[in-house]
């Protein structure tokens, strides 16, 4: 939810390069709460002990209606309306 809230407050599209955040974006994408382009991680020969992977940045293009509904449902009483009517803000 924290990442979804952060995205709601951001101007979209936006990029995310942190692998841990990209993993969280994969969860939001699978849940149908965001639309995003997440490049596959690429295996590269490692230095020293073996292989490592490289992950290019992901790009979030918009929060879906399901994502906005989730934000509204999780909002404190009286703040759910903050997320209503904001669907067009992302991806603009």
C-alpha positions in Angstrom: 0.0 0.0 0.0 2.8 2.4 0.7 4.2 2.1 -2.8 0.7 2.6 -4.3 0.2 5.7 -2.1 3.5 7.0 -3.2 2.6 6.5 -6.9 -0.7 8.2 -6.3 1.2 11.3 -5.2 3.7 11.1 -8.1 3.4 12.5 -11.6 3.2 9.5 -13.9 4.8 8.0 -15.8 7.7 7.6 -13.4 10.7 5.2 -13.3 11.9 3.0 -10.5 15.4 1.5 -10.5 15.6 -0.1 -7.1 15.3 -3.9 -7.5 13.3 -4.2 -4.2 10.8 -1.6 -5.4 10.6 -3.3 -8.8 9.6 -6.5 -7.0 6.8 -4.6 -5.2 5.8 -3.1 -8.6 5.5 -6.7 -9.9 3.0 -7.4 -7.2 0.9 -4.3 -7.9 1.0 -5.2 -11.6 -0.1 -8.8 -11.0 -2.9 -7.5 -8.8 -4.1 -5.2 -11.6 -3.5 -2.0 -9.6 -1.0 -0.4 -11.9 0.1 -0.5 -15.5 3.9 -0.7 -15.8 6.7 -1.8 -18.1 9.1 -4.0 -16.2 12.1 -5.2 -18.3 13.2 -8.8 -17.5 16.3 -9.2 -15.3 19.3 -10.3 -17.3 21.9 -12.7 -16.0 25.4 -11.5 -16.4 28.7 -13.2 -15.6 29.7 -12.2 -12.1 32.9 -10.9 -10.8 34.4 -13.4 -8.4 31.9 -15.9 -7.1 29.5 -16.4 -9.9 26.6 -15.0 -11.9 24.7 -11.8 -11.0 21.6 -10.3 -12.6 21.1 -6.8 -13.9 17.6 -5.2 -13.8 16.8 -2.1 -15.9 14.4 0.5 -14.4 10.7 -0.1 -14.5 8.3 2.5 -15.7 4.8 3.0 -14.1 2.5 4.5 -16.7 -0.7 4.7 -14.6 -2.7 3.6 -11.6 -5.7 1.5 -12.8 -9.3 2.0 -11.5 -8.7 -1.1 -9.3 -5.7 0.7 -7.8 -7.7 3.8 -7.1 -10.5 1.7 -5.5 -7.9 0.0 -3.3 -6.5 3.4 -2.2 -10.0 4.7 -1.5 -10.9 1.6 0.5 -7.8 1.8 2.6 -8.1 5.6 3.3 -8.9 6.9 6.7 -12.6 7.9 7.2 -13.3 11.1 5.4 -10.3 10.8 3.1 -11.6 8.3 0.6 -13.0 11.1 -1.6 -9.4 12.3 -2.0 -8.9 9.3 -4.4 -12.1 9.7 -6.2 -11.8 11.7 -9.4 -8.0 11.5 -9.5 -7.9 8.6 -11.9 -7.1 10.9 -14.8 -4.2 12.6 -13.0 -1.9 9.6 -13.6 -0.6 9.0 -17.0 -1.5 12.6 -18.1 
